[in-house]
Amino acid sequence: MVLIVPGQLDLLRPNGEDNPELERVVERSEIFKLVGWWPQDRHSVAEAAIVGLSPETVQAAQGALVVSALRLDPPVRSAHFAISLGTLADGAVKRLEIHDAPDQQEERTLKQVFQKLDTDKFRTFWGEGLEHAAVWLEGSVDMSCQPLDHDWALELSSSMPQGDGEAMLRRYVDDSINLLMDADMNKKRQDEARPGLNVLWPWGQGFQPNLPHLGLLRGTPSRVESRSLRLAGLARLVGYKPGDFRDFGRPLATNWARLRHLAGSSSLPLVAYANEIETATRAHRHEEGWSLWMDTVNDFVLPLARNRETLIVVCAPSRAGSLALVFDPEKSVSSNKPFDARVLDDKSVQTVHGPSFVAKHLTLG
């Protein structure tokens, strides 16, 4: 079982917060420093290391990853797009936060809008929350589409798609605004002083990438569990088996009991990617981040360690440095190394290539 917890090394431990049982597990584990985890350019897929591939060897557009995550298999040479549900105010389009995602009633309205926007060549597909997908049959990717994956707003008039298919894509954006702006759900949101769900924004265009089939190359497909659409799409493209992101649990409420059952019973190697700690630390919510880490430890790592039947690998990637812990119940190990940022400067700790390290633990034999 491989658990990936970005942000863990960036945590600030509250005074007096100790977990003696975790410390005993760490003492019986091997500790490694990881390198090569992060991509060197913006075109590489950062999630590649999670499935044991070097990020610089994997390039895939956001649209291709989301289309794959939704288990869609469009005809060859179809152009894949990410469709972000955004908010338009004062002539600017902005990304919404996860807590602004549509509720069930709003989802029904949005799905009706998706159907109205469909044409013979351009189809929109429902994804999850704010992230969806579209396919342009026999389409092109020779265009410029501004991404909506950042915190700043895009001026609508100057940020519209340019290049092949621009008339179709601009009409798609305009029609989505016209259909959504005066919808009852947005009138209600306005009364509640909440941002509107009033524009569908296409970006991240690309064709399906040609990636290695890791399930064949490594002797077994691995099961990949997360709430990330991007990772689910990548897992499927490399011949792995992504779990349903809806089953992973709500943000801040990961379903560790389910993952614990999978780790102990599945015949396939398991990779679990939980990035909520990183989200908390980036927002300087360190108390929340520490609480999430303790939930991970107490509800997942320690119960598996107590059973002494599962080899546990925990990877903690961070921009400042990355670590891994390996707890093998069949080995007798005695270590005095902590599993935290203090180890990053310890020259006696072995350094290994992170993606290759993960690949080793997902390979038979």
N, C-alpha and C positions, 0 to 999 in steps of 0.2 A: 504494500500500500504506500503510495506516494502522496503526501499532503503538501500543497504549495500555499504558503501564507506570506505574501508580500506585505511589507510594513511592520512585520514583527520586530525587526532589529531597530526600528525607529521609535519603539515604545519607550515611554518614561515610566519606570516602575514606581508605583506609589510607595511612600515610606511605610515600612512595616509589612508590606505585602510579600509574603513568602508562600511557596507551595512545596513543602518537604517531599511529597510523593513525586512531583515532577523532578525535583533535584536528584532524587535517587535514580529515576529513569535516565536522566542526563549523565549521571556518573557511570551508568552501565552502557553508554552509547559511544559510538565513534563520532567525532566532530570533524567536519571538512570546511575549508573555504572554497567558494565557487567563483569561477571567472567565466566570461563569455556568455553571460545570461542576457544582457541587454543588446538590442540592435544598435548599429552604428549610424544608420540613416533612417529617415522617416518612411521609406518605401518598404522596409522589412517588417515582418509581422512579429511584434513583441511576444505574442503568446506562443511562438514556436518552441521556446525552451521548455514549456510546460509538457509538451509531448516528446521532448528529447531531440529536437532539431535545432541546429544553430540558426538564430534569427536571420543572419545575413544570407542564408540559403533559401529563405522562404519569402516570396513576395505574392501578396494576394490583396485585391481591392476590398474595401469594406463591403461593397455590394455583393461580391462573390462569396464572402464569408457569411453574410446574413442569409442569402439565398440558400446556401448549403445548410445552414442551421435550421431552416424551415423545411428541410428534407424535400426540396424542390430539385428536379432534374430537367431543366429546360433544354430544348434542342441545342446542338452545337452551334456556335457563333451567335448565340443570344447574348445581349449585353445585360449585365446584372447591375442593379442600382440599390443603394441603401435609400430608404425613405424615412426621414425623421419628421416626427410630429412636432412642430414648433409653434411659437407664438409670434404674432405680428402686431406691433404697436408703434405708432408714430413713424410709419414707413420703414421700420427695421425688423428683421427676423432674428429671433434669438432662440437658443436651445432651452428646453424646459428641464427642470430638475425632476428627479424620480418621484418626489412627493406630489408633483403636479400631473402625474400620469392619469389617464382616464379611468373612471370607475366603470362598472359593468354596464350601466345604462348608457354612458357616453360611448363605450365601445360599440354598442349596437348602432348608434348614430354614425359613428366613424366607418363601420363596415359597410353601411349603406352608401356612404360617400365614395368609398373605394370602388364599389360596383358601378357607380355613376361615372367615375373617371376612366374606367376601363375602355380600351379600344381593341380592335382586332390585333394590333401589333404591340401595344403597351399595356401590361397587366400589373396591378398592384396586389400584394399579398400581405395579409395580416400577420404580424409577428408577435411582439410582446411589449406592452407599455407604450413607450415612445418610439421604439425602433421597429421598422417594417421593411419591406423589400418590394422591388418592381423588376420586371423582365421586359426588355425590348427585343422582341423576336426579330432575328436577322438584323440586329441593330449595330450601332457603332459606339466606340468609346473615345473617338477622336473629338473631344470636346473639353471644355473647362466647366466644372461644377464646383462651386465653393462648398467646402465641408461645413457641417453644422455640428461639430464635435468639440467646440471650445466655448469659453465663457463670454466672449464678446459678440455683439450684435452685428448682423450684416445689413447694409443698406439694400433694400429690396431692388430698387431700380438699377443699381450698378452691379448687383451680385447675381443676376439671373444667368442661367446656363448660356454658354457661347460655343459655337462650333456645329458639328454635325447634329442634326435633330433639335437645334435650339428652338425652332418655332413650336415643335411638339411639346418640348419640356417646359417652355415658358407658358404655353397654354395650359399645361397640366397644373403648374403652380397657381396661375390666375384662377383657373376653374376651382381649385381646392379652396382658395380664399373666398370666392363667391359663394360656394356651397356651405362653408363653415362659419363665415363671419356672423351671419344672422341666425345661426342655429339656436334653438332653445337652450341647449346645454351651455352655449357661450354667453347668452343673456344671463343665465343663472350664475355663471362664473363671474361675470362683471358685477352683478349685485353682491357677490361674496368677496369682491376685491381680489379675485384669483386670476392669474394669466389665462388668456383664452387658448383653446386648442383650435387654431384657425388658419394653419398653413401646413401643407405637405411639401417637404423639401427634398428633391432628388440630388444625390451626390454619391461619391465613392464608386463611380462606374468602373467596370472591368469585366473581362471574360473569366470563365472558370480556369483556374491555374492547373498546371500539370505538376502534381506533387507525388512523392514516393508513397507506395502503399505499405505503411509501416506494419500493418497486421500480418502481411506476408513476409516482409523482410525480417521481422523480429520473432516470428514463429507463433504469434498469438495477437489478436486484437486486444487492446486495452479498453477499459470502460473509463470515460472521462466525465466527471461530474462537476458542474459549476452552474452559476446563474448567468454566465457570459454567453451571449449569442455569438460573438466572434470566436470564442474558443470552441463552442459546439460546432460551428461551421468548419473550423480548421480540423477538428477531430474527425469529422465525417469525410473530409477531403483526403485525409491520410489513411483511411481504412480503419479508423477506430470507432468505437460505439459511444456516441454522446448520450448521456442521460437527458431526460426532459428537464429543461432549466426551471420549469414551474415546480418540479418536485424537490429542488434543492432547498427550498424554503425562502421565505420573504427576507428582504434585507434586514439585517440585525437579528434574524431568527432562523439561522441555518438549521435544517433538519438533521442534526447529528445522529439521532437514533437510527434513521434510515441509512445513513452513510456507514454507521458502525455495523449494521447488519450486512451491508454489501461487502465491506472490508473483510468480514469474518466468514462469509458464505459464498461469495462469487468465485467462480472458477477462473475468471479473467483478472489480470492485474488491474488495480484501481488507481486512478489519479483524481484527487479532489482539489479543486482550486477555490480558495475562499479569500476574496480580496477586500472584505469589509473593513479589516484592520487598517489596510493601506488607505482606504477612503477616510477613515477617522483620523489617522495621523496626519494626512495631508491637510485636513481642515483644522489641525491643532486640537482635536478633541481627544486628548491623550487618555483621559479617564475612561471614556467610552471604548477606546482602542484596547486598553488593558482589560476591561471587562469582557470584551469579545475574545481576547486571547485566552482568558481564564475559562470561558465557556468552551472554547475549542479544546483546551487541555482536559478539563474535567469531564466533558460529555463525549469526547472522541478519543484523544490520545491515551489517557490513563486507563480507560476501560479496556482498550485493545492491549495495552501493555500488561495489564493484570491477567488477561487470558493466556498470555505467553504462547500464542499460536500464530501471530502475525508479525512479519518483518515490517517495521515502521520506518519510513523515510520522511523526514520533515525538511523541506527546503524553504528558506527565508530570504528571498531575493530583496535587495535594497540597492538604491543608486550609490550609496556610500560603501557598499560591500555586501557580499552574500554568504550565507552559511547553510550547511546541511547537517542533519543529525540522523544517524542510523542506529536503531535499536533492534538487535537481532536476538530473540529469546534463546537461540541455540548457541550463542557465543558468550564466553565469559570475558567481559571487558571491564577495566577499571580506569576511569578517566577523571582528571581533576579540572577539566575545561568546562567553563560555563557555556550555555547556549545563548549568548548575547553579544552585543557589539564589542565587548572587551577582547574577544578572541581575534578580531579582525587584524590587530597589530601583532599577534603572536606568531612568530616565525616558525615555531615548532609544530604548528597545525598544518597538515597537508593541504595543498591547493590542487583542485581538480577542475576540469572543464565542466561547467554546470549542465549544459544540454546532454553531453555524453554520459554524465553521472546519472541523469534521469533515464536516458535510453538504456543503460545497463540494467536498471531495476525494472524495466518494462520488457525485457528480452528473455525468452526461454533459454535455459541451459547456462 
